[in-house]
Amino acid sequence: MGSGGPAGSVRRVLAVARMTFREALRRRVVLAAILMSAGFLGLYGLGLHYSAKELLTSGRMGIDEIMRRAAAAQMLYIGLFPASFIVGLTAVFASVGTISSELDTGVAYGVLGRPIRRAELVVGKFLGLAFMLGAYAVVLNGSVILLARWQIGSPVTNWPGALALFVLEPITLVGIAVLASCRLQTLAGGVLCTAAYGIGFVGGFIEQIGALLNSRTMIDLGIVSSLLMPLDAIHRKAVSLVLPGGLLVQQSGPPGMTADTTPSMWMVVYAAGYVALAVLLASRVFAKRDL
């Protein structure tokens, strides 16, 4: 049991967070994420380079400025979706074994033998992973925005607000992964988090299709899915902040969709509470777990 009051508890949490951050950076999943991101940015930048040539040719042929801006906005949107997907998968693989794998190897028993509460260990690990993956989300999504802005002059509005929401995406997954890691084996937790990640975006697509077909049932299904896993809602809100309204062919979902189902800021508040609840439950579950 830890001692020293609230100040001592904060010091222990921050110490665990620093240790978790350093350990996470040494994992192979981080190297794989860097290589994957570099490959994606290289391919995306090449696509933007040739798109810029086409837009220049189209401008000479009399294509008006509104159409050019719409095409540039669409190219930025196309880059942001896979960037968020890469960050999300990295978040799952980097954090799903944060507790369970250390229990399997016995490392956690050595840490818990020190004067530290289990809840402090859980919160510290969450903070360390959240900081690392939040920084990764800023770098990757920010690079996409800068590339699109530099290469083809994509219109950009509230990019700081958008980056903040892009950070919230992996942090949400970290909260769920840490909760799963406190109760399940690493493999089972990975399957659960990956499935939840996919279901969240499929629910967003269902809501988008429902808006196109004016189907209240499909829209409600999409909303329920967003409440269970708000990742797609966060992504749509972030896109709506970074890109001027009215320029996108679609706000989210598969190509060809045109309905705008942008969530309100209340969904962002809900997502923040969702993460806090996941960490609280993880602390409770791990505190009661028989080791």
N, C-alpha and C positions, 0 to 999 in steps of 0.2 A: 504494500500500500504506500502510495507517495505521500509526501509531507511538504510543508512549506506554504500552504494556502494557495489562493488563486494565482499569485505571482509564480510560485513554484510549478504549478500545473501548466501555466503558459510556457515556462522555460522548457519543461519536459516535452510538451507538444511540439514546440519549435525545433528542439533537438532531434526528435524523431522525423520531423518534416525535412530537415537538412540531410539527415542520414538517408531517408527514402529517396530524396532528389538525387543524391550522388549515386546511390545504387541503381536507380532507374537509368541514369545516363550511361552506366557501364553495361547495360543489357544489350543483347544482340538485336532486340526488337527496335531499339533506337537507331542503330546503324542501318537496319533494313528500312526504317521509315525515312531516314535521310536520303538513302540511295533512291528509294521509290519517289520521294518528293522531287529530287533533282531530275530524275527521268521525266516525271510529269511536267515540271516547269519547263524543261528543255523542249519537250514535244509541244506544249501549249504555246511557248514563245515562238516556235517555228510556225505553228498554225497562225498566230497573230501576224507574223511577218508577211506571210503570203496573203492574209486577209487585208492587210494594209495596202498591198499592191492592187488588189481587186477593188477596194473602196476608192483608191485614187483613180483607177481607170473608169469606174462607174461615175465618179464626180465629173470627169471630163466628158462623159457621155450625157450629162444633164440630169443625173440623179440628184434630187433636192437634199438639203441639209437635214431635214427631219428623217428621211429614210436612212441617211448615212449614220446619224446618231442612234437610230433604232437598231441598225445592224451592229454598231459598236457596242451598244448596251447588251445585245443578245450574246455577243462573243464573251463579254465579261461574265454574264450569267452562266454560260456553258462552262467556264473555268471554275466558278465557285462551287458548283455542285460536286464534281469529283474531288476537289480539295477538301471539302467537308467530309466526304466519304473516307478519304485517306486518313484524316485526323481521327475520325470516329473509330475506324478499325485499329489504329495505333493505340487509342485510349483503351479499348477493350483488351488487347493483347498485353499492354504494358501494366495494367492494373488488376486483371482478373485473379492473379495468383498472389497478390500482395500479402494476404494473411495465410491462406491455405497452403501455399508452397513453403512458407517459413515454418508452419506447423509440421509439414511432412518431413522437412530436413532437420527439424529440431532447433533452428535458429531462434524462433519465437520464444521457446522456453527459457533460453538464456537471457533474452531481453526482459521477459516478464519476471525473472528472478531478481531484477533490480527494483528499486523503489519507484515504480511507475504503475499507474492504473491501466486496465485494459482499454478503457474509453480513451485515455490519452494516446495510447498506441494507435488506435483506429483513426482518431482525428488527425494525428500527426502524419500518418501514412496518406490519408486523403489529401491533406494540404500539400505535401511534397509532390504527389502525383499531379494534383490539380494545377500547381504552379508550372511544372514542367510541360504538361500538355496544353495548358493555356498559352504559354509562350510559343509553343510549336504551332498552335492554331493562328496566332497573330502573325508569325513569320510566313507561314504558307499562304494563308488567305490574303495577307498584306502584299505578298509577292505577286499573287494573281492580279490584284487590283492595280499595283504599280505597273506590271507588264502590259495590261490592257490599256491603262492610261497613257503609257509611253508609246506603245506601238501603234495603236489605232485611235487614240484620243477618246476612249470610252467615257461617257458622262458619269460623274460620281458626285453624290451629295453627302450624306452624313456617314462618312467612312469610319470615324471613331466609334460612333454608336453601333455600326454594323460589326466592327471588329470585336466589340465587347460582347455582342450576342454570339458571334462565331466562337468566342472563348467559352461561353456558357454551354455549347454543345458537348465538347469533350468532358467538361466538368460534370455534366449530368451523367454521362456514361461512367465516369470514375466513381461517382456516388453509388450507382447501381452495381458496378463491378466489386467495389469494396464490400457492399452488403452481401453480395453472393459469395465472396471469398470468406466471409466470416462464418458461413454456414455450410457451403458446398465444397467439394473437391475442385481442384483447378479446372479440370477438363469439363466437368458439369457446369461450373460457373461460366466458362468461356462459351459453351453452347447456348446457355440461357441468355447471356448478354448479347451475343451475336444475333440470336433470334429476336430478342426484344428490339434491337437496333433496326433490323429489317422490317419488323411489324410496324414500328413507328412511322417509317417512310411509306410503306404500303398504305397505311391508314390515311396519310396525307394525300396520296394519289386517289384513293376512294372518295375522299371529300371533294377533291378537285373535279373528278368525273361526275359526282353527284351534283355539283354546282352547274356543270355544263348541261346535264340532263334534267335539271330542276327536280332532282329526287331527294326529298326530305330524309328518307331512310338512309341513303348513302351518305348524305352530309352528316347526319347524326352519328353514323358509324365512324366516320372520319374524326369527328369531334371526340368521341369516346376514346378512340385510339390515341389521339393527341393528349388526352388526360392521363392515359396509362403510360405513354412514352412521348414526351413533348418535343422530341428532337426535330421532326419535320416542321412543326409550328415555329420553333426558334429559328430554323434556317430560312423559312419564308419571311419571317419578320426582319431578319438581317438583310436579306436581299432587297426587301422593300425600302430599307433605310439607305442602302448604298447606291441604289439606282433610281433615277427620277421616275415618277409615276407616268404611266402611259406609253413608255418606250419599249416595254417587253412584249414579245409575242405571247409569252406565258409567264405567270408569276412563279409557278412551281409545277412539278409533275412532269410526265413524259412529254416529248415533243408533240406539238399539235394542239395542246390545250390552250384555251384562251381565257377561261374564267379566273377572276382574281378573288382568292379566298385568304387574303392576308390577315393573320391573327392580330388581335389588339395587344396593347402593352400589358393588359391584365394576364395574358398568357405568359409573358416574360416573368411577371411577379409570381405566377403559379409555378413556373419552372424553377425559380430560385428557391421557393418553399419546398418544392419536390426534392431538390438536392439536399437541403437541410434535413428534411425528414428521412431521406435515405441514410445519411450519415448518423443521425440519431438512432435509427433502427439498427444500423450496423453496430453501434456502440452497445446497445442493449443486448443484441443477439450474442455478441462476442463475450460480454460480461457474464452471461448466463450459460455459456457453452462449457461443457465438462471436458477439461483438457487432461 
